Amino acid sequence: MAQYGSFQNFTWDQLEAAKNARKALIKKIQKLFDTHSKVIVDSDMLTPYETFKDQISSKYVGDALEDVIAALMDDLNTPQLIALLNQSLNALNKVEEVDRKELFIALYWLEKKLLKI
């Protein structure tokens, strides 16, 4: 995958692969939200980023959130952003329960506040 500001060799196969990757990412996020929707009841989704970031106690989640924001600030580095989101979603089964809850809240905040997936 290439960043939008770089030259790319377009093929229909690459377009189809990108479409399938996006659909798979959306399915993962929707499944996560459907499964863990009770977690977000106490979370304030209107919180600005700096305040939200300060509320995260998990180093793993804080670092992941910083990486995602950095990808967005890097000229909307979508390929890096998608890779980071997939990495975070795939790590859900490997992290502690506290980290998992905060990771879910952070992903939900990102989706509602920034990504609008």
Secondary structure, 3 states (H helix, E strand, C coil): CCCCCCCCCCCHHHHHHHHHHHHHHHHHHHHHHHHHHHHHHHCCCCCCHHHHHHHCCCHHHHHHHHHHHHHHHCCCCHHHHHHHHHHHHHCHHHCCHHHHHHHHHHHHHHHHHHHCC
